């Protein structure tokens, strides 16, 4: 099999110049992948909790699924002394100036590698000799796609499971495949608070259906819903970034609104969202 270092043209003598960043989210492992899809991975990676990028280059591998990583590019660390920063939510850390290199730039978002990481370090040196498992330098290519992964492709109602930031990106950019799909079905959707696990069941049956309803959520996170508005008032407007959206059921446009409301009630009872979730009625 082809090794990643071979396809990236990295010689053994140069291993000491590189770190690998196994990019995963703290609460949602796919957070960096979602950031990649909406072109915000560079900003996400630049802010680090610790001084993690102590070498000249960083190879970014983005968590996609268990033991599957997406190649996110090779970055040059242009400031070896990062700047201390803090966010409005109380997070503090270090900001790096990272510049994406041209090394195999056309393969970013196209290469997937298989790597079972049997150690805790998320920023190993390329030449690491782990006690267990495969060396980072021996990571092999799993597959190469014909084109870069993108949020522009709607992959079916059963596969919708997106963050608030992804939803906002889709709506604000009026992405055609998503708009076409979500505008032509009535349905029941689910909003999950990823910090508490609480769920909210809603329905969409107006003009432009799910697209129209989710456009309202994209504006402010609550879409005018009393329960969600209260959560954001109590926790701050940035709390909306903890919400994710999926579709429980799609319905034919010819079905009456009363039927859709009935299905919404059914899902509330199934998921017990009145008692344990975010539905108040």
Secondary structure, 3 states (H helix, E strand, C coil): CCEHHHHCCCCHHHHHHEEEEEECCCCCCCHHHHHHHCCCHHHHHHEECCCCCCCCEEEEEEEEECCEEEEEEEEEECCCCCEEEECCCCCEEEECCEEECCCCHHHCCCEEEECCCCCCCCCCECCCCCCCCCCHHHCEEEEECCCCCCCCCCCCHHHCEEEHHHHHHHHHCCCHHHHHHHCCCEEEEEEEECCCCCEEEEEECCCCHHHHHHHHHHHHCCCCCHHHHHHHHHHCHHHHHHEEEEEEEEECCCCCHHHHHHHHHHHHHHHCCCCCCCCCC
